[in-house]
Amino acid sequence: MSEVDRSDDAEESPDSQVGVPCGHGVQVGDHNVQHNMFVLGSQVVQVPPKPPIGPVVAGNVPHEPPAFQPRTDQLDVLSGAGPGVAVVRAVTGMPGVGKTQVAAAYARACIDAGWRLVAWVNAETLPEALSDLSLIAAQLGIVTESNSPETVGQQVRSALEADGERCLMVFDNVTNAAMLRRYIPAAGQCQVVLTSTSESVATLGIAVSVNVFTEEEALAFLATRTRLANTDGARELSRELGGLPLALAQAAAMISEQRLTFPVYIARLREFPLAEYLTAENGGSYPRGLAQSILLSVGAVTAADKTGLCADLAGMIALLSPAGVPRRLLHALGEAAVDAALGQLAAASLLTLGGNEGSTVIAHRLVMRAVRESRANDGKLPADGVRACDLLGAATESLDEPWRDPAAARDLVQQITALYMHLSPYMHLSPCSRPEDTVLAGRLLGLRSWVLWCLNELVDCIAQAIEVGEPLVADCMRMLGESHPDTLTVRYNLAHAYRGAGRAGEAVGLFEVVLAGRVSMLGESHPDTLVTRHRLALTYQESGRVGEAISFYEELVPEQIRVLGESHPDTLVTRHDLALAYRADGRVGEAITLFEKVLADRVRVLGESHPRTLLTRDQLASTYQAAGRVGDAITLFEWVLADRVRVLGELHPSTLVTLSGLATAYLNSDRAGEAITLYERVLADRVRVLGESHPSTLWARHNLAVAYWVAGRTAEALPLFEAALSGLEMTLGPDHPRAVRVREGYARACADFRAE
């Protein structure tokens, strides 16, 4: 008979360390939302949380711009279905025609009508879209702790498919329809609007085409913005700019600010030496007249600004995320001065202030591109990049632990990623590069290193961490050398990401390289060397090389005692992990003796209720159980459970680990009824906290199946075995030890069922 195995349920020690060359976290909120669980036969079903009564606004819905033209034909199509009827609309058109403003006008109308939810998603890239979907999940009360961003996005979709009446989702600036399909509600009553320059997006819904202004719309817009009555001049300007709304907004702002006439502005536009200001950036040519109108506006604003801050802000914003830049990030340059400069740039239609009370600074992507190209041509882009690096570096240093506020951490990751993308040419410098370019390349390396560390800390972004880490390691080796301390730190963090992704072989190889480098550069006894030795031993243990892990631990502990002291936190965690390795190697008596010593030291150093003390007490209970001391295990599990509920809360992952351990102890002491009750609770809570497809949820489903089987309820056990097996094969692979274990137990349960 298959037995419940708790080894795969064991939590990782919170003492483990990851090196990072920069600083780091913020705060966490809570949501008063009820989640309902029902046990239906052999399945635990979670009812998605009902979206709030509303109105709730999630994301940065753009404010109405000056002299907004309502484009009534398009708005009529968007609102034609009415609330409570499922509909997907795809708003398409060329850059600068106002697609986003049409969608925003509809979103604002829904807010005014009291719709329950209006959500705005920046969808240019998948990380941006997933970041905004995480914010929406928080507004809906969906528990996202430990879930991957992809899972959270699908949870949002499921919740709105289940109950989306009078709910609107806008996916703005979609560049890849296939990428987003899995996150777009496809059933129920939620309304969805997509905006894109790609006509292919129209395949996802009913097409709503947005074109340039009609002559009537252009004349009305210019008359309102400029307060000039020269209809012929307005008509000529509209034709010069092709009726493009974004270009007309730039022109009208400058005409109004400088008290120009239409003929004077048109003359300046035609005389503007565009070729002297713009270089060729990937992305094709600009719509007619747009680049000239943007750069004329930039020139006018910066010429009137004696502080020079408008130009610096425009240059920095053009390098950051097109999804928007938090105004508080820019306030590091001086709150009052920044707000005044942003007001001048907004008045010139070069950016907008969106979000709650203008908390987010948003520039049109074409405006950002024109500014970048112009600044690059003038040789000013590296200085803009250094200033942006300084802002982002200060923000990373103000953080502590990213898990406390994943949304804030992910926003910083997004800003740094955009900065690197725009400045990537400066990462490939020649020996004769200018000093300021070399400084910029070094700052970018530091910020990218922080991104890798942060993604590892967030746990649910391991694939993204590897995607960031591999080219970063190559750049560090090329620019700094293989043995530079920062190169070793980046390789260490990439190895940590490999380990998190289950790529143990690659993790071991990289940790070995880092260890050799740190021994050579820092010596055998340096704290960074000791940390690397511990991490390598842990990875050996996780990859099944338990004997090698034990040898490493046994050599490491005396060295840590000599260098750090017997009660140092790093020494205690190594002794704790050595006890785990003894248990994994079948040396249960030695494991118990060592766990008891570590527990006594942690109680003395950290206190009875410290999370690390509770971790050791929990593992000691598991080891008692492995030694057949089930009564002692139950007593200790019950003690740990009470403390963890009090200290961490009922839904904390560590609390659920202890609850599962107690259930296993009950099952092994012939208290199957009590065990089943606890296993059902563990499964329901893990579905709620981690999601249906998380490996820990799937293992909890397996444990409940075993408990049903032991209790003679084999018919109820089989569907749980099937669900756990298919999920583990999909997430971990068919040859993973967990999948193999579940497959063996399932086969035996099937044989018992046939025998019955």
Sequence and secondary structure as in RCSB ss.txt:
>XXXX:A:sequence
MSEVDRSDDAEESPDSQVGVPCGHGVQVGDHNVQHNMFVLGSQVVQVPPKPPIGPVVAGNVPHEPPAFQPRTDQL
DVLSGAGPGVAVVRAVTGMPGVGKTQVAAAYARACIDAGWRLVAWVNAETLPEALSDLSLIAAQLGIVTESNSPE
TVGQQVRSALEADGERCLMVFDNVTNAAMLRRYIPAAGQCQVVLTSTSESVATLGIAVSVNVFTEEEALAFLATR
TRLANTDGARELSRELGGLPLALAQAAAMISEQRLTFPVYIARLREFPLAEYLTAENGGSYPRGLAQSILLSVGA
VTAADKTGLCADLAGMIALLSPAGVPRRLLHALGEAAVDAALGQLAAASLLTLGGNEGSTVIAHRLVMRAVRESR
ANDGKLPADGVRACDLLGAATESLDEPWRDPAAARDLVQQITALYMHLSPYMHLSPCSRPEDTVLAGRLLGLRSW
VLWCLNELVDCIAQAIEVGEPLVADCMRMLGESHPDTLTVRYNLAHAYRGAGRAGEAVGLFEVVLAGRVSMLGES
HPDTLVTRHRLALTYQESGRVGEAISFYEELVPEQIRVLGESHPDTLVTRHDLALAYRADGRVGEAITLFEKVLA
DRVRVLGESHPRTLLTRDQLASTYQAAGRVGDAITLFEWVLADRVRVLGELHPSTLVTLSGLATAYLNSDRAGEA
ITLYERVLADRVRVLGESHPSTLWARHNLAVAYWVAGRTAEALPLFEAALSGLEMTLGPDHPRAVRVREGYARAC
ADFRAE
>XXXX:A:secstr
      GGG    TT     SS             EEEEETTEEEEE     SS EEES      TT    HHHH
HHHHTT TTS EEEEEE STTS HHHHHHHHHHHHHHTT SEEEEEE SSHHHHHHHHHHHHHHHT   TT  HH
HHHHHHHHHHHHS TTEEEEEES S HHHHGGGS  SSS EEEEEES GGGGGGSEEEE  S  HHHHHHHHHHH
H    HHHHHHHHHHTTT HHHHHHHHHHHHHHT  HHHHHHHHHH  HHHH    SS    TTHHHHHHHHHHH
HHHH TTSHHHHHHHHHTTS TT EEHHHHGGG HHHHHHHHHHHHHTTS EEESGGG EEE  HHHHHHHHHHH
HHTT HHHHHHHHHHHHHHHHHT   GGG HHHHHHHHHHHHHHHHHHGGGGS  TT  HHHHHHHHHHHHHHHH
HHHHHHHHSTTHHHHHHHHHHHHHHHHHHT TT HHHHHHHHHHHHHHHHTT HHHHHHHHHHHHHHHHHHH TT
SHHHHHHHHHHHHHHHHTT HHHHHHHHHHHHHHHHHHT TTSHHHHHHHHHHHHHHHHTT HHHHHHHHHHHHH
HHHHHH TT HHHHHHHHHHHHHHHHTT HHHHHHHHHHHHHHHHHHH TTSHHHHHHHHHHHHHHHHTT HHHH
HHHHHHHHHHHHHHH TTSHHHHHHHHHHHHHHHHTT HHHHHHHHHHHHHHHHHHT TTSHHHHHHHHHHHHHH
HHHHH 
